[in-house]
């Protein structure tokens, strides 16, 4: 039995290494390398800085690729064992499928601890460090931060969007402004400016940093007191205050570690704010960390029942399971402001469902 367990673990580790590596590469290319291209486009990013940025992105991607790769590897491994009749030989020797699954699920539990370390601490810290590195380079790059179709912070509480950028000149410009409003002892961030200008020009200071934004044919609205007022100006010059610090802000709750999330929830509860989104994020990170156990539990019986050794089958099955799993996470996140719906329980539903389904399928497999 020990020889068999070692054999299964060796096969699983080898397959997991390949699948996690492949998914990590795909997620880097598909989702986050656009941030790297922003750094390269500034002309101020050296090869060392780009390499540092890539390393900071890997923990964030790894937190997602590890559960995905583990599920795919489990399906592939047991599909191959079943197709090659190795499982038939194992069962003929008196070893049940449940005993075969024990070392695999145990490996999934160990990976859940690793995934938890990334989800709850390493990935958020690396993501925040990357954003600070990226924003620092962008702020040092002056006008080179401007590009077609991007939202850019040009100062405290001011965001600009330009449909087309040609040097310092822009077309189809939208300006959004926000401000802090204190109501009933609680500070809220509210929109106070929403304007459009067909043309605009960015003016730089002596250090080649944005100093002011000149807008032409301005139309829009601004908040005066509690009422919105129309705004029509032939020309308007907006002074950009302290551009270097404009992109430095507190991390979003999706980029917070577990300790930061708990502290933020205590602060919101103390100040009378809405803590449900923070609570949902805490439960979401914990639930997704345990996905490694749930994926191995359901992957073993599904791989055996598939009787297929083809990679295409394993990938298709894993993608279908992932779509079902992520739908619950997305639903819980979408309802994070509706405390009465208990979204913090919704994000646990796929983990519990997969564990229960895996256990039921293994039980039925043992009875065959």
Secondary structure in CASP SS format (residue, H / E / C, confidence):
PFRMAT SS
TARGET T0000
AUTHOR 0000-0000-0000
METHOD secondary structure of the structure
MODEL  1
X C 1.00
X H 1.00
X H 1.00
X H 1.00
X H 1.00
X H 1.00
X H 1.00
X H 1.00
X H 1.00
X H 1.00
X H 1.00
X H 1.00
X H 1.00
X H 1.00
X H 1.00
X H 1.00
X H 1.00
X H 1.00
X H 1.00
X H 1.00
X H 1.00
X H 1.00
X H 1.00
X H 1.00
X H 1.00
X H 1.00
X H 1.00
X H 1.00
X H 1.00
X H 1.00
X H 1.00
X H 1.00
X H 1.00
X H 1.00
X H 1.00
X H 1.00
X H 1.00
X H 1.00
X H 1.00
X H 1.00
X H 1.00
X H 1.00
X C 1.00
X C 1.00
X C 1.00
X C 1.00
X H 1.00
X H 1.00
X H 1.00
X H 1.00
X H 1.00
X H 1.00
X H 1.00
X H 1.00
X H 1.00
X H 1.00
X H 1.00
X H 1.00
X H 1.00
X H 1.00
X H 1.00
X H 1.00
X H 1.00
X H 1.00
X H 1.00
X H 1.00
X H 1.00
X H 1.00
X H 1.00
X H 1.00
X H 1.00
X H 1.00
X H 1.00
X H 1.00
X H 1.00
X H 1.00
X H 1.00
X H 1.00
X H 1.00
X H 1.00
X H 1.00
X H 1.00
X H 1.00
X C 1.00
X C 1.00
X H 1.00
X H 1.00
X H 1.00
X H 1.00
X H 1.00
X H 1.00
X H 1.00
X C 1.00
X C 1.00
X C 1.00
X C 1.00
X H 1.00
X H 1.00
X H 1.00
X H 1.00
X H 1.00
X H 1.00
X H 1.00
X H 1.00
X H 1.00
X H 1.00
X H 1.00
X H 1.00
X H 1.00
X H 1.00
X H 1.00
X H 1.00
X H 1.00
X H 1.00
X H 1.00
X H 1.00
X H 1.00
X H 1.00
X H 1.00
X H 1.00
X H 1.00
X H 1.00
X H 1.00
X H 1.00
X H 1.00
X H 1.00
X H 1.00
X H 1.00
X H 1.00
X H 1.00
X H 1.00
X H 1.00
X H 1.00
X H 1.00
X H 1.00
X H 1.00
X H 1.00
X H 1.00
X H 1.00
X H 1.00
X C 1.00
X H 1.00
X H 1.00
X H 1.00
X H 1.00
X C 1.00
X C 1.00
X C 1.00
X C 1.00
X C 1.00
X E 1.00
X E 1.00
X E 1.00
X E 1.00
X E 1.00
X C 1.00
X C 1.00
X E 1.00
X E 1.00
X E 1.00
X E 1.00
X E 1.00
X E 1.00
X E 1.00
X E 1.00
X E 1.00
X C 1.00
X C 1.00
X E 1.00
X E 1.00
X E 1.00
X E 1.00
X E 1.00
X E 1.00
X E 1.00
X E 1.00
X E 1.00
X E 1.00
X E 1.00
X E 1.00
X E 1.00
X E 1.00
X E 1.00
X C 1.00
X C 1.00
X E 1.00
X E 1.00
X E 1.00
X E 1.00
X E 1.00
X E 1.00
X E 1.00
X E 1.00
X E 1.00
X E 1.00
X E 1.00
X E 1.00
X E 1.00
X E 1.00
X E 1.00
X E 1.00
X E 1.00
X E 1.00
X E 1.00
X C 1.00
X C 1.00
X C 1.00
X C 1.00
X C 1.00
X E 1.00
X E 1.00
X E 1.00
X E 1.00
X E 1.00
X E 1.00
X E 1.00
X E 1.00
X E 1.00
X E 1.00
X E 1.00
X E 1.00
X E 1.00
X E 1.00
X E 1.00
X C 1.00
X C 1.00
X E 1.00
X E 1.00
X E 1.00
X E 1.00
X E 1.00
X E 1.00
X E 1.00
X E 1.00
X E 1.00
X E 1.00
X E 1.00
X E 1.00
X E 1.00
X C 1.00
X C 1.00
X C 1.00
X H 1.00
X H 1.00
X H 1.00
X C 1.00
X C 1.00
X C 1.00
X C 1.00
X C 1.00
X C 1.00
X C 1.00
X H 1.00
X H 1.00
X H 1.00
X C 1.00
X C 1.00
X H 1.00
X H 1.00
X H 1.00
X H 1.00
X H 1.00
X H 1.00
X H 1.00
X H 1.00
X H 1.00
X H 1.00
X H 1.00
X H 1.00
X H 1.00
X H 1.00
X C 1.00
X C 1.00
X C 1.00
X C 1.00
X H 1.00
X H 1.00
X H 1.00
X H 1.00
X H 1.00
X H 1.00
X H 1.00
X H 1.00
X H 1.00
X H 1.00
X H 1.00
X H 1.00
X H 1.00
X H 1.00
X C 1.00
X H 1.00
X H 1.00
X H 1.00
X H 1.00
X H 1.00
X H 1.00
X H 1.00
X H 1.00
X H 1.00
X H 1.00
X H 1.00
X H 1.00
X H 1.00
X H 1.00
X H 1.00
X H 1.00
X C 1.00
X C 1.00
X C 1.00
X C 1.00
X H 1.00
X H 1.00
X H 1.00
X H 1.00
X H 1.00
X H 1.00
X H 1.00
X H 1.00
X H 1.00
X H 1.00
X H 1.00
X H 1.00
X H 1.00
X H 1.00
X H 1.00
X H 1.00
X H 1.00
X H 1.00
X H 1.00
X H 1.00
X H 1.00
X H 1.00
X H 1.00
X H 1.00
X C 1.00
X C 1.00
X C 1.00
X C 1.00
X H 1.00
X H 1.00
X H 1.00
X C 1.00
X H 1.00
X H 1.00
X H 1.00
X H 1.00
X H 1.00
X H 1.00
X H 1.00
X H 1.00
X H 1.00
X H 1.00
X H 1.00
X H 1.00
X H 1.00
X H 1.00
X H 1.00
X H 1.00
X H 1.00
X H 1.00
X H 1.00
X H 1.00
X H 1.00
X H 1.00
X H 1.00
X H 1.00
X H 1.00
X C 1.00
END
